[in-house]
Amino acid sequence: MIATDPDGIIRLMNPIAEALTGWKMNEAIGKPLESIFKIISEGTNIKIENPVTKVLRDDMFYGLADHTVLITKEGMKRDVDIIGSAIKIDGNNIIGVVLIFYDITGRNRIDEIMKNI
């Protein structure tokens, strides 16, 4: 999980986000999300829309693109699913964005194996 302010500046990361991105929270705090959470579309390697922008436009989302890939600090690629939601107070005042993401690389490998059986 990564939480940002409305401008996409990282304010919080949990240990799983640290492990998946390769960035420690103390390194990431205060940096723009896109500098830490680099995501592309598998196959095309095209950069995917900033999740903060999508949340601010749509209020929440599940998934950004087919086959979303996270590029870690070390350059490893991990297949991920992402859920994003606005953090609100007083009804509609957005004070930030929360991203929940998880590694689905193993699941995708199993799916490919099953297709070839």
Biopython code that builds the backbone (N, CA, C, O; Angstrom):
import numpy as np
from Bio.PDB.StructureBuilder import StructureBuilder

atoms = [
    (1, "MET", "N", (0.841, -1.164, 0.000)),
    (1, "MET", "CA", (0.000, 0.000, 0.000)),
    (1, "MET", "C", (0.893, 1.236, 0.000)),
    (1, "MET", "O", (1.871, 1.332, 0.740)),
    (2, "ILE", "N", (0.520, 2.159, -0.846)),
    (2, "ILE", "CA", (1.177, 3.470, -0.876)),
    (2, "ILE", "C", (0.084, 4.518, -0.754)),
    (2, "ILE", "O", (-0.949, 4.423, -1.417)),
    (3, "ALA", "N", (0.306, 5.511, 0.088)),
    (3, "ALA", "CA", (-0.612, 6.640, 0.203)),
    (3, "ALA", "C", (0.116, 7.904, -0.222)),
    (3, "ALA", "O", (1.280, 8.119, 0.116)),
    (4, "THR", "N", (-0.597, 8.734, -0.969)),
    (4, "THR", "CA", (-0.034, 9.999, -1.442)),
    (4, "THR", "C", (-0.946, 11.150, -1.031)),
    (4, "THR", "O", (-2.076, 10.937, -0.590)),
    (5, "ASP", "N", (-0.448, 12.348, -1.180)),
    (5, "ASP", "CA", (-1.315, 13.516, -1.059)),
    (5, "ASP", "C", (-1.988, 13.725, -2.420)),
    (5, "ASP", "O", (-1.692, 12.979, -3.353)),
    (6, "PRO", "N", (-2.876, 14.704, -2.568)),
    (6, "PRO", "CA", (-3.572, 14.884, -3.853)),
    (6, "PRO", "C", (-2.653, 15.233, -5.024)),
    (6, "PRO", "O", (-3.043, 15.090, -6.183)),
    (7, "ASP", "N", (-1.439, 15.690, -4.726)),
    (7, "ASP", "CA", (-0.482, 16.021, -5.779)),
    (7, "ASP", "C", (0.376, 14.827, -6.179)),
    (7, "ASP", "O", (1.260, 14.952, -7.027)),
    (8, "GLY", "N", (0.117, 13.661, -5.568)),
    (8, "GLY", "CA", (0.872, 12.463, -5.917)),
    (8, "GLY", "C", (2.197, 12.329, -5.200)),
    (8, "GLY", "O", (3.050, 11.546, -5.619)),
    (9, "ILE", "N", (2.387, 13.079, -4.127)),
    (9, "ILE", "CA", (3.618, 12.987, -3.335)),
    (9, "ILE", "C", (3.422, 11.884, -2.291)),
    (9, "ILE", "O", (2.430, 11.882, -1.562)),
    (10, "ILE", "N", (4.353, 10.966, -2.226)),
    (10, "ILE", "CA", (4.235, 9.823, -1.318)),
    (10, "ILE", "C", (4.319, 10.287, 0.129)),
    (10, "ILE", "O", (5.220, 11.034, 0.512)),
    (11, "ARG", "N", (3.357, 9.825, 0.923)),
    (11, "ARG", "CA", (3.297, 10.156, 2.347)),
    (11, "ARG", "C", (3.457, 8.923, 3.233)),
    (11, "ARG", "O", (3.826, 9.045, 4.400)),
    (12, "LEU", "N", (3.178, 7.721, 2.681)),
    (12, "LEU", "CA", (3.239, 6.503, 3.482)),
    (12, "LEU", "C", (3.392, 5.291, 2.567)),
    (12, "LEU", "O", (2.806, 5.234, 1.486)),
    (13, "MET", "N", (4.183, 4.330, 3.017)),
    (13, "MET", "CA", (4.324, 3.037, 2.327)),
    (13, "MET", "C", (4.348, 1.956, 3.400)),
    (13, "MET", "O", (4.952, 2.141, 4.456)),
    (14, "ASN", "N", (3.696, 0.832, 3.135)),
    (14, "ASN", "CA", (3.802, -0.260, 4.096)),
    (14, "ASN", "C", (4.972, -1.170, 3.703)),
    (14, "ASN", "O", (5.519, -1.027, 2.610)),
    (15, "PRO", "N", (5.360, -2.101, 4.579)),
    (15, "PRO", "CA", (6.510, -2.971, 4.286)),
    (15, "PRO", "C", (6.356, -3.806, 3.016)),
    (15, "PRO", "O", (7.351, -4.095, 2.350)),
    (16, "ILE", "N", (5.143, -4.195, 2.674)),
    (16, "ILE", "CA", (4.956, -4.982, 1.445)),
    (16, "ILE", "C", (5.231, -4.110, 0.224)),
    (16, "ILE", "O", (5.831, -4.575, -0.745)),
    (17, "ALA", "N", (4.800, -2.855, 0.263)),
    (17, "ALA", "CA", (5.106, -1.936, -0.836)),
    (17, "ALA", "C", (6.607, -1.727, -0.956)),
    (17, "ALA", "O", (7.139, -1.634, -2.062)),
    (18, "GLU", "N", (7.288, -1.652, 0.178)),
    (18, "GLU", "CA", (8.744, -1.534, 0.152)),
    (18, "GLU", "C", (9.360, -2.748, -0.543)),
    (18, "GLU", "O", (10.241, -2.606, -1.391)),
    (19, "ALA", "N", (8.891, -3.938, -0.178)),
    (19, "ALA", "CA", (9.438, -5.168, -0.757)),
    (19, "ALA", "C", (9.153, -5.262, -2.256)),
    (19, "ALA", "O", (10.019, -5.683, -3.023)),
    (20, "LEU", "N", (7.958, -4.877, -2.674)),
    (20, "LEU", "CA", (7.598, -4.993, -4.092)),
    (20, "LEU", "C", (8.284, -3.941, -4.959)),
    (20, "LEU", "O", (8.652, -4.228, -6.098)),
    (21, "THR", "N", (8.460, -2.734, -4.440)),
    (21, "THR", "CA", (9.075, -1.669, -5.244)),
    (21, "THR", "C", (10.590, -1.630, -5.124)),
    (21, "THR", "O", (11.277, -1.132, -6.016)),
    (22, "GLY", "N", (11.118, -2.163, -4.003)),
    (22, "GLY", "CA", (12.549, -2.084, -3.749)),
    (22, "GLY", "C", (12.959, -0.790, -3.067)),
    (22, "GLY", "O", (14.145, -0.584, -2.808)),
    (23, "TRP", "N", (12.014, 0.080, -2.771)),
    (23, "TRP", "CA", (12.277, 1.364, -2.112)),
    (23, "TRP", "C", (11.882, 1.286, -0.650)),
    (23, "TRP", "O", (10.819, 0.754, -0.328)),
    (24, "LYS", "N", (12.707, 1.799, 0.232)),
    (24, "LYS", "CA", (12.368, 1.926, 1.643)),
    (24, "LYS", "C", (11.503, 3.173, 1.830)),
    (24, "LYS", "O", (11.638, 4.159, 1.105)),
    (25, "MET", "N", (10.619, 3.104, 2.813)),
    (25, "MET", "CA", (9.712, 4.224, 3.031)),
    (25, "MET", "C", (10.477, 5.526, 3.245)),
    (25, "MET", "O", (10.090, 6.560, 2.702)),
    (26, "ASN", "N", (11.548, 5.494, 4.022)),
    (26, "ASN", "CA", (12.282, 6.741, 4.295)),
    (26, "ASN", "C", (12.925, 7.322, 3.030)),
    (26, "ASN", "O", (13.204, 8.520, 2.982)),
    (27, "GLU", "N", (13.162, 6.494, 2.007)),
    (27, "GLU", "CA", (13.685, 6.987, 0.726)),
    (27, "GLU", "C", (12.568, 7.579, -0.139)),
    (27, "GLU", "O", (12.794, 8.514, -0.907)),
    (28, "ALA", "N", (11.370, 7.023, -0.002)),
    (28, "ALA", "CA", (10.262, 7.370, -0.889)),
    (28, "ALA", "C", (9.432, 8.553, -0.405)),
    (28, "ALA", "O", (8.865, 9.283, -1.218)),
    (29, "ILE", "N", (9.354, 8.748, 0.893)),
    (29, "ILE", "CA", (8.530, 9.830, 1.447)),
    (29, "ILE", "C", (8.957, 11.165, 0.847)),
    (29, "ILE", "O", (10.140, 11.505, 0.810)),
    (30, "GLY", "N", (7.956, 11.910, 0.377)),
    (30, "GLY", "CA", (8.226, 13.233, -0.178)),
    (30, "GLY", "C", (8.534, 13.240, -1.665)),
    (30, "GLY", "O", (8.672, 14.305, -2.267)),
    (31, "LYS", "N", (8.644, 12.057, -2.264)),
    (31, "LYS", "CA", (8.927, 11.978, -3.698)),
    (31, "LYS", "C", (7.630, 11.759, -4.485)),
    (31, "LYS", "O", (6.670, 11.201, -3.954)),
    (32, "PRO", "N", (7.600, 12.196, -5.748)),
    (32, "PRO", "CA", (6.431, 11.943, -6.576)),
    (32, "PRO", "C", (6.240, 10.429, -6.784)),
    (32, "PRO", "O", (7.209, 9.687, -6.949)),
    (33, "LEU", "N", (4.993, 9.998, -6.773)),
    (33, "LEU", "CA", (4.673, 8.588, -6.942)),
    (33, "LEU", "C", (5.352, 8.008, -8.175)),
    (33, "LEU", "O", (5.913, 6.914, -8.115)),
    (34, "GLU", "N", (5.309, 8.725, -9.289)),
    (34, "GLU", "CA", (5.849, 8.199, -10.543)),
    (34, "GLU", "C", (7.354, 7.949, -10.495)),
    (34, "GLU", "O", (7.868, 7.184, -11.311)),
    (35, "SER", "N", (8.063, 8.565, -9.575)),
    (35, "SER", "CA", (9.502, 8.310, -9.488)),
    (35, "SER", "C", (9.799, 7.015, -8.727)),
    (35, "SER", "O", (10.903, 6.482, -8.832)),
    (36, "ILE", "N", (8.841, 6.509, -7.974)),
    (36, "ILE", "CA", (9.008, 5.301, -7.180)),
    (36, "ILE", "C", (8.191, 4.147, -7.756)),
    (36, "ILE", "O", (8.667, 3.014, -7.825)),
    (37, "PHE", "N", (6.979, 4.438, -8.161)),
    (37, "PHE", "CA", (6.016, 3.439, -8.629)),
    (37, "PHE", "C", (5.943, 3.515, -10.151)),
    (37, "PHE", "O", (5.024, 4.108, -10.715)),
    (38, "LYS", "N", (6.934, 2.899, -10.804)),
    (38, "LYS", "CA", (7.037, 2.955, -12.266)),
    (38, "LYS", "C", (6.284, 1.768, -12.853)),
    (38, "LYS", "O", (6.647, 0.614, -12.627)),
    (39, "ILE", "N", (5.230, 2.068, -13.609)),
    (39, "ILE", "CA", (4.401, 1.001, -14.175)),
    (39, "ILE", "C", (4.279, 1.174, -15.685)),
    (39, "ILE", "O", (4.158, 2.282, -16.207)),
    (40, "ILE", "N", (4.317, 0.029, -16.361)),
    (40, "ILE", "CA", (4.207, -0.007, -17.812)),
    (40, "ILE", "C", (3.216, -1.100, -18.202)),
    (40, "ILE", "O", (2.834, -1.938, -17.384)),
    (41, "SER", "N", (2.817, -1.071, -19.449)),
    (41, "SER", "CA", (1.985, -2.129, -20.005)),
    (41, "SER", "C", (2.898, -3.198, -20.589)),
    (41, "SER", "O", (3.756, -2.909, -21.423)),
    (42, "GLU", "N", (2.704, -4.444, -20.140)),
    (42, "GLU", "CA", (3.542, -5.544, -20.612)),
    (42, "GLU", "C", (3.429, -5.688, -22.129)),
    (42, "GLU", "O", (2.352, -5.506, -22.697)),
    (43, "GLY", "N", (4.505, -6.003, -22.757)),
    (43, "GLY", "CA", (4.514, -6.197, -24.205)),
    (43, "GLY", "C", (4.835, -4.919, -24.955)),
    (43, "GLY", "O", (5.723, -4.903, -25.808)),
    (44, "THR", "N", (4.115, -3.841, -24.643)),
    (44, "THR", "CA", (4.353, -2.579, -25.342)),
    (44, "THR", "C", (5.400, -1.727, -24.628)),
    (44, "THR", "O", (6.024, -0.859, -25.239)),
    (45, "ASN", "N", (5.591, -1.978, -23.330)),
    (45, "ASN", "CA", (6.488, -1.176, -22.485)),
    (45, "ASN", "C", (6.108, 0.300, -22.452)),
    (45, "ASN", "O", (6.945, 1.155, -22.163)),
    (46, "ILE", "N", (4.845, 0.596, -22.747)),
    (46, "ILE", "CA", (4.358, 1.969, -22.707)),
    (46, "ILE", "C", (3.983, 2.315, -21.272)),
    (46, "ILE", "O", (3.321, 1.539, -20.583)),
    (47, "LYS", "N", (4.419, 3.493, -20.838)),
    (47, "LYS", "CA", (4.113, 3.978, -19.498)),
    (47, "LYS", "C", (2.594, 4.086, -19.337)),
    (47, "LYS", "O", (1.894, 4.576, -20.223)),
    (48, "ILE", "N", (2.107, 3.621, -18.193)),
    (48, "ILE", "CA", (0.677, 3.648, -17.903)),
    (48, "ILE", "C", (0.333, 4.952, -17.188)),
    (48, "ILE", "O", (1.171, 5.541, -16.505)),
    (49, "GLU", "N", (-0.903, 5.385, -17.355)),
    (49, "GLU", "CA", (-1.383, 6.609, -16.710)),
    (49, "GLU", "C", (-1.058, 6.615, -15.212)),
    (49, "GLU", "O", (-1.148, 5.586, -14.542)),
    (50, "ASN", "N", (-0.687, 7.767, -14.712)),
    (50, "ASN", "CA", (-0.412, 7.935, -13.293)),
    (50, "ASN", "C", (-1.668, 7.546, -12.506)),
    (50, "ASN", "O", (-2.740, 8.101, -12.750)),
    (51, "PRO", "N", (-1.550, 6.599, -11.565)),
    (51, "PRO", "CA", (-2.720, 6.167, -10.798)),
    (51, "PRO", "C", (-3.385, 7.292, -10.014)),
    (51, "PRO", "O", (-4.602, 7.274, -9.831)),
    (52, "VAL", "N", (-2.614, 8.264, -9.550)),
    (52, "VAL", "CA", (-3.199, 9.387, -8.812)),
    (52, "VAL", "C", (-4.121, 10.183, -9.730)),
    (52, "VAL", "O", (-5.217, 10.570, -9.325)),
    (53, "THR", "N", (-3.687, 10.427, -10.955)),
    (53, "THR", "CA", (-4.508, 11.140, -11.926)),
    (53, "THR", "C", (-5.819, 10.400, -12.160)),
    (53, "THR", "O", (-6.884, 11.016, -12.205)),
    (54, "LYS", "N", (-5.743, 9.083, -12.307)),
    (54, "LYS", "CA", (-6.949, 8.277, -12.548)),
    (54, "LYS", "C", (-7.894, 8.338, -11.355)),
    (54, "LYS", "O", (-9.104, 8.471, -11.538)),
    (55, "VAL", "N", (-7.368, 8.245, -10.140)),
    (55, "VAL", "CA", (-8.224, 8.317, -8.951)),
    (55, "VAL", "C", (-8.881, 9.690, -8.847)),
    (55, "VAL", "O", (-10.076, 9.779, -8.565)),
    (56, "LEU", "N", (-8.128, 10.748, -9.068)),
    (56, "LEU", "CA", (-8.697, 12.084, -8.964)),
    (56, "LEU", "C", (-9.796, 12.309, -10.004)),
    (56, "LEU", "O", (-10.739, 13.061, -9.757)),
    (57, "ARG", "N", (-9.679, 11.666, -11.152)),
    (57, "ARG", "CA", (-10.689, 11.781, -12.205)),
    (57, "ARG", "C", (-11.889, 10.872, -11.932)),
    (57, "ARG", "O", (-13.036, 11.292, -12.084)),
    (58, "ASP", "N", (-11.618, 9.604, -11.521)),
    (58, "ASP", "CA", (-12.682, 8.596, -11.426)),
    (58, "ASP", "C", (-13.096, 8.247, -9.998)),
    (58, "ASP", "O", (-14.033, 7.471, -9.810)),
    (59, "ASP", "N", (-12.431, 8.791, -9.003)),
    (59, "ASP", "CA", (-12.686, 8.542, -7.590)),
    (59, "ASP", "C", (-12.091, 7.216, -7.108)),
    (59, "ASP", "O", (-11.608, 7.126, -5.979)),
    (60, "MET", "N", (-12.124, 6.199, -7.955)),
    (60, "MET", "CA", (-11.499, 4.924, -7.619)),
    (60, "MET", "C", (-11.357, 4.100, -8.892)),
    (60, "MET", "O", (-11.988, 4.401, -9.905)),
    (61, "PHE", "N", (-10.526, 3.059, -8.839)),
    (61, "PHE", "CA", (-10.386, 2.164, -9.987)),
    (61, "PHE", "C", (-9.911, 0.808, -9.508)),
    (61, "PHE", "O", (-9.357, 0.667, -8.418)),
    (62, "TYR", "N", (-10.141, -0.179, -10.346)),
    (62, "TYR", "CA", (-9.550, -1.505, -10.160)),
    (62, "TYR", "C", (-8.866, -1.848, -11.465)),
    (62, "TYR", "O", (-9.529, -2.038, -12.484)),
    (63, "GLY", "N", (-7.551, -1.927, -11.443)),
    (63, "GLY", "CA", (-6.772, -2.214, -12.647)),
    (63, "GLY", "C", (-6.593, -0.983, -13.502)),
    (63, "GLY", "O", (-7.508, -0.173, -13.652)),
    (64, "LEU", "N", (-5.417, -0.852, -14.055)),
    (64, "LEU", "CA", (-5.114, 0.285, -14.923)),
    (64, "LEU", "C", (-5.045, -0.113, -16.383)),
    (64, "LEU", "O", (-5.520, 0.613, -17.257)),
    (65, "ALA", "N", (-4.457, -1.259, -16.644)),
    (65, "ALA", "CA", (-4.284, -1.727, -18.017)),
    (65, "ALA", "C", (-4.136, -3.239, -17.980)),
    (65, "ALA", "O", (-3.800, -3.815, -16.945)),
    (66, "ASP", "N", (-4.386, -3.871, -19.103)),
    (66, "ASP", "CA", (-4.122, -5.306, -19.170)),
    (66, "ASP", "C", (-2.634, -5.528, -18.986)),
    (66, "ASP", "O", (-1.813, -4.872, -19.627)),
    (67, "HIS", "N", (-2.296, -6.443, -18.119)),
    (67, "HIS", "CA", (-0.908, -6.836, -17.905)),
    (67, "HIS", "C", (-0.027, -5.664, -17.473)),
    (67, "HIS", "O", (0.926, -5.294, -18.159)),
    (68, "THR", "N", (-0.366, -5.098, -16.336)),
    (68, "THR", "CA", (0.417, -4.011, -15.760)),
    (68, "THR", "C", (1.680, -4.570, -15.120)),
    (68, "THR", "O", (1.632, -5.559, -14.388)),
    (69, "VAL", "N", (2.802, -3.932, -15.399)),
    (69, "VAL", "CA", (4.097, -4.368, -14.885)),
    (69, "VAL", "C", (4.713, -3.231, -14.070)),
    (69, "VAL", "O", (4.779, -2.087, -14.518)),
    (70, "LEU", "N", (5.164, -3.579, -12.860)),
    (70, "LEU", "CA", (5.869, -2.648, -11.986)),
    (70, "LEU", "C", (7.363, -2.854, -12.180)),
    (70, "LEU", "O", (7.849, -3.984, -12.115)),
    (71, "ILE", "N", (8.095, -1.770, -12.419)),
    (71, "ILE", "CA", (9.548, -1.828, -12.536)),
    (71, "ILE", "C", (10.117, -1.454, -11.164)),
    (71, "ILE", "O", (9.894, -0.343, -10.683)),
    (72, "THR", "N", (10.846, -2.371, -10.537)),
    (72, "THR", "CA", (11.385, -2.123, -9.205)),
    (72, "THR", "C", (12.590, -1.186, -9.269)),
    (72, "THR", "O", (13.098, -0.873, -10.346)),
    (73, "LYS", "N", (13.022, -0.758, -8.120)),
    (73, "LYS", "CA", (14.206, 0.100, -8.021)),
    (73, "LYS", "C", (15.410, -0.553, -8.687)),
    (73, "LYS", "O", (16.245, 0.126, -9.285)),
    (74, "GLU", "N", (15.495, -1.885, -8.580)),
    (74, "GLU", "CA", (16.619, -2.633, -9.157)),
    (74, "GLU", "C", (16.407, -2.984, -10.625)),
    (74, "GLU", "O", (17.288, -3.578, -11.247)),
    (75, "GLY", "N", (15.244, -2.626, -11.194)),
    (75, "GLY", "CA", (14.967, -2.898, -12.597)),
    (75, "GLY", "C", (14.247, -4.214, -12.856)),
    (75, "GLY", "O", (14.018, -4.574, -14.010)),
    (76, "MET", "N", (13.886, -4.941, -11.792)),
    (76, "MET", "CA", (13.101, -6.164, -11.971)),
    (76, "MET", "C", (11.689, -5.802, -12.400)),
    (76, "MET", "O", (11.191, -4.720, -12.090)),
    (77, "LYS", "N", (11.051, -6.718, -13.116)),
    (77, "LYS", "CA", (9.667, -6.512, -13.530)),
    (77, "LYS", "C", (8.761, -7.470, -12.766)),
    (77, "LYS", "O", (9.023, -8.669, -12.677)),
    (78, "ARG", "N", (7.689, -6.907, -12.220)),
    (78, "ARG", "CA", (6.697, -7.698, -11.490)),
    (78, "ARG", "C", (5.324, -7.411, -12.069)),
    (78, "ARG", "O", (4.937, -6.251, -12.216)),
    (79, "ASP", "N", (4.583, -8.467, -12.399)),
    (79, "ASP", "CA", (3.198, -8.299, -12.816)),
    (79, "ASP", "C", (2.394, -7.908, -11.580)),
    (79, "ASP", "O", (2.514, -8.543, -10.532)),
    (80, "VAL", "N", (1.576, -6.865, -11.701)),
    (80, "VAL", "CA", (0.809, -6.396, -10.550)),
    (80, "VAL", "C", (-0.634, -6.103, -10.926)),
    (80, "VAL", "O", (-0.942, -5.752, -12.065)),
    (81, "ASP", "N", (-1.504, -6.254, -9.947)),
    (81, "ASP", "CA", (-2.862, -5.727, -9.994)),
    (81, "ASP", "C", (-2.888, -4.551, -9.047)),
    (81, "ASP", "O", (-2.244, -4.574, -7.999)),
    (82, "ILE", "N", (-3.635, -3.517, -9.414)),
    (82, "ILE", "CA", (-3.651, -2.285, -8.627)),
    (82, "ILE", "C", (-5.094, -1.843, -8.401)),
    (82, "ILE", "O", (-5.925, -1.877, -9.309)),
    (83, "ILE", "N", (-5.367, -1.430, -7.176)),
    (83, "ILE", "CA", (-6.641, -0.810, -6.821)),
    (83, "ILE", "C", (-6.313, 0.564, -6.265)),
    (83, "ILE", "O", (-5.414, 0.697, -5.434)),
    (84, "GLY", "N", (-7.019, 1.573, -6.706)),
    (84, "GLY", "CA", (-6.789, 2.921, -6.213)),
    (84, "GLY", "C", (-8.072, 3.556, -5.733)),
    (84, "GLY", "O", (-9.142, 3.315, -6.291)),
    (85, "SER", "N", (-7.965, 4.367, -4.700)),
    (85, "SER", "CA", (-9.144, 5.037, -4.153)),
    (85, "SER", "C", (-8.745, 6.373, -3.543)),
    (85, "SER", "O", (-7.638, 6.541, -3.032)),
    (86, "ALA", "N", (-9.674, 7.313, -3.610)),
    (86, "ALA", "CA", (-9.459, 8.617, -2.985)),
    (86, "ALA", "C", (-9.594, 8.491, -1.474)),
    (86, "ALA", "O", (-10.401, 7.706, -0.975)),
    (87, "ILE", "N", (-8.803, 9.266, -0.755)),
    (87, "ILE", "CA", (-8.934, 9.401, 0.698)),
    (87, "ILE", "C", (-9.665, 10.722, 0.914)),
    (87, "ILE", "O", (-9.177, 11.783, 0.525)),
    (88, "LYS", "N", (-10.846, 10.647, 1.539)),
    (88, "LYS", "CA", (-11.683, 11.845, 1.678)),
    (88, "LYS", "C", (-11.985, 12.146, 3.138)),
    (88, "LYS", "O", (-12.029, 11.258, 3.990)),
    (89, "ILE", "N", (-12.189, 13.424, 3.389)),
    (89, "ILE", "CA", (-12.743, 13.861, 4.665)),
    (89, "ILE", "C", (-13.912, 14.785, 4.348)),
    (89, "ILE", "O", (-13.975, 15.365, 3.264)),
    (90, "ASP", "N", (-14.808, 14.918, 5.267)),
    (90, "ASP", "CA", (-15.961, 15.812, 5.101)),
    (90, "ASP", "C", (-16.706, 15.568, 3.792)),
    (90, "ASP", "O", (-17.101, 16.512, 3.107)),
    (91, "GLY", "N", (-16.893, 14.304, 3.454)),
    (91, "GLY", "CA", (-17.683, 13.977, 2.261)),
    (91, "GLY", "C", (-16.902, 13.925, 0.984)),
    (91, "GLY", "O", (-16.583, 12.837, 0.504)),
    (92, "ASN", "N", (-16.580, 15.071, 0.411)),
    (92, "ASN", "CA", (-15.941, 15.078, -0.907)),
    (92, "ASN", "C", (-14.564, 15.713, -0.950)),
    (92, "ASN", "O", (-13.985, 15.807, -2.033)),
    (93, "ASN", "N", (-14.019, 16.147, 0.154)),
    (93, "ASN", "CA", (-12.701, 16.777, 0.149)),
    (93, "ASN", "C", (-11.620, 15.712, 0.091)),
    (93, "ASN", "O", (-11.384, 14.993, 1.063)),
    (94, "ILE", "N", (-10.965, 15.620, -1.062)),
    (94, "ILE", "CA", (-9.913, 14.618, -1.255)),
    (94, "ILE", "C", (-8.622, 15.123, -0.622)),
    (94, "ILE", "O", (-8.113, 16.192, -0.960)),
    (95, "ILE", "N", (-8.106, 14.314, 0.313)),
    (95, "ILE", "CA", (-6.851, 14.690, 0.966)),
    (95, "ILE", "C", (-5.698, 13.798, 0.527)),
    (95, "ILE", "O", (-4.553, 14.005, 0.928)),
    (96, "GLY", "N", (-6.012, 12.804, -0.301)),
    (96, "GLY", "CA", (-4.961, 11.923, -0.769)),
    (96, "GLY", "C", (-5.506, 10.768, -1.580)),
    (96, "GLY", "O", (-6.694, 10.701, -1.898)),
    (97, "VAL", "N", (-4.597, 9.860, -1.905)),
    (97, "VAL", "CA", (-4.916, 8.681, -2.705)),
    (97, "VAL", "C", (-4.234, 7.490, -2.056)),
    (97, "VAL", "O", (-3.100, 7.586, -1.587)),
    (98, "VAL", "N", (-4.936, 6.370, -2.035)),
    (98, "VAL", "CA", (-4.333, 5.141, -1.553)),
    (98, "VAL", "C", (-4.305, 4.140, -2.703)),
    (98, "VAL", "O", (-5.291, 3.970, -3.420)),
    (99, "LEU", "N", (-3.159, 3.481, -2.869)),
    (99, "LEU", "CA", (-2.990, 2.438, -3.883)),
    (99, "LEU", "C", (-2.691, 1.130, -3.172)),
    (99, "LEU", "O", (-1.762, 1.036, -2.369)),
    (100, "ILE", "N", (-3.482, 0.141, -3.478)),
    (100, "ILE", "CA", (-3.251, -1.214, -2.988)),
    (100, "ILE", "C", (-2.811, -2.008, -4.212)),
    (100, "ILE", "O", (-3.495, -2.009, -5.235)),
    (101, "PHE", "N", (-1.684, -2.674, -4.108)),
    (101, "PHE", "CA", (-1.208, -3.448, -5.246)),
    (101, "PHE", "C", (-0.562, -4.730, -4.758)),
    (101, "PHE", "O", (-0.049, -4.814, -3.642)),
    (102, "TYR", "N", (-0.605, -5.724, -5.628)),
    (102, "TYR", "CA", (-0.040, -7.016, -5.249)),
    (102, "TYR", "C", (0.572, -7.692, -6.460)),
    (102, "TYR", "O", (0.160, -7.481, -7.601)),
    (103, "ASP", "N", (1.565, -8.506, -6.171)),
    (103, "ASP", "CA", (2.330, -9.215, -7.193)),
    (103, "ASP", "C", (1.521, -10.406, -7.696)),
    (103, "ASP", "O", (1.140, -11.277, -6.915)),
    (104, "ILE", "N", (1.262, -10.442, -8.994)),
    (104, "ILE", "CA", (0.528, -11.569, -9.588)),
    (104, "ILE", "C", (1.397, -12.324, -10.594)),
    (104, "ILE", "O", (0.879, -13.048, -11.445)),
    (105, "THR", "N", (2.704, -12.157, -10.497)),
    (105, "THR", "CA", (3.623, -12.810, -11.432)),
    (105, "THR", "C", (3.430, -14.323, -11.414)),
    (105, "THR", "O", (3.328, -14.940, -12.475)),
    (106, "GLY", "N", (3.380, -14.929, -10.235)),
    (106, "GLY", "CA", (3.208, -16.380, -10.129)),
    (106, "GLY", "C", (1.895, -16.835, -10.728)),
    (106, "GLY", "O", (1.849, -17.839, -11.438)),
    (107, "ARG", "N", (0.829, -16.110, -10.451)),
    (107, "ARG", "CA", (-0.481, -16.462, -11.007)),
    (107, "ARG", "C", (-0.465, -16.406, -12.529)),
    (107, "ARG", "O", (-1.036, -17.271, -13.192)),
    (108, "ASN", "N", (0.189, -15.387, -13.081)),
    (108, "ASN", "CA", (0.256, -15.267, -14.536)),
    (108, "ASN", "C", (1.063, -16.404, -15.158)),
    (108, "ASN", "O", (0.716, -16.891, -16.234)),
    (109, "ARG", "N", (2.130, -16.828, -14.494)),
    (109, "ARG", "CA", (2.926, -17.962, -14.995)),
    (109, "ARG", "C", (2.100, -19.240, -15.010)),
    (109, "ARG", "O", (2.151, -20.013, -15.967)),
    (110, "ILE", "N", (1.341, -19.455, -13.947)),
    (110, "ILE", "CA", (0.483, -20.648, -13.888)),
    (110, "ILE", "C", (-0.557, -20.600, -14.999)),
    (110, "ILE", "O", (-0.817, -21.611, -15.652)),
    (111, "ASP", "N", (-1.158, -19.422, -15.216)),
    (111, "ASP", "CA", (-2.138, -19.272, -16.299)),
    (111, "ASP", "C", (-1.537, -19.621, -17.649)),
    (111, "ASP", "O", (-2.182, -20.288, -18.458)),
    (112, "GLU", "N", (-0.304, -19.179, -17.905)),
    (112, "GLU", "CA", (0.364, -19.490, -19.177)),
    (112, "GLU", "C", (0.626, -20.984, -19.317)),
    (112, "GLU", "O", (0.434, -21.553, -20.392)),
    (113, "ILE", "N", (1.060, -21.616, -18.239)),
    (113, "ILE", "CA", (1.302, -23.062, -18.274)),
    (113, "ILE", "C", (0.004, -23.802, -18.566)),
    (113, "ILE", "O", (-0.019, -24.731, -19.373)),
    (114, "MET", "N", (-1.059, -23.396, -17.918)),
    (114, "MET", "CA", (-2.361, -24.055, -18.112)),
    (114, "MET", "C", (-2.878, -23.884, -19.537)),
    (114, "MET", "O", (-3.538, -24.780, -20.064)),
    (115, "LYS", "N", (-2.592, -22.767, -20.156)),
    (115, "LYS", "CA", (-3.013, -22.547, -21.556)),
    (115, "LYS", "C", (-2.312, -23.512, -22.502)),
    (115, "LYS", "O", (-2.865, -23.893, -23.533)),
    (116, "ASN", "N", (-1.091, -23.906, -22.145)),
    (116, "ASN", "CA", (-0.282, -24.756, -23.029)),
    (116, "ASN", "C", (-0.449, -26.252, -22.755)),
    (116, "ASN", "O", (0.212, -27.080, -23.382)),
    (117, "ILE", "N", (-1.318, -26.585, -21.837)),
    (117, "ILE", "CA", (-1.514, -28.017, -21.527)),
    (117, "ILE", "C", (-2.604, -28.570, -22.408)),
    (117, "ILE", "O", (-2.932, -29.753, -22.316)),
]
sb = StructureBuilder()
sb.init_structure("model")
sb.init_model(0)
sb.init_chain("A")
sb.init_seg("    ")
for serial, (resi, resn, name, xyz) in enumerate(atoms, 1):
    if name == "N":
        sb.init_residue(resn, " ", resi, " ")
    sb.init_atom(name, np.array(xyz, "f"), 0.0, 1.0, " ", f" {name:<3s}", serial, name[0])
structure = sb.get_structure()
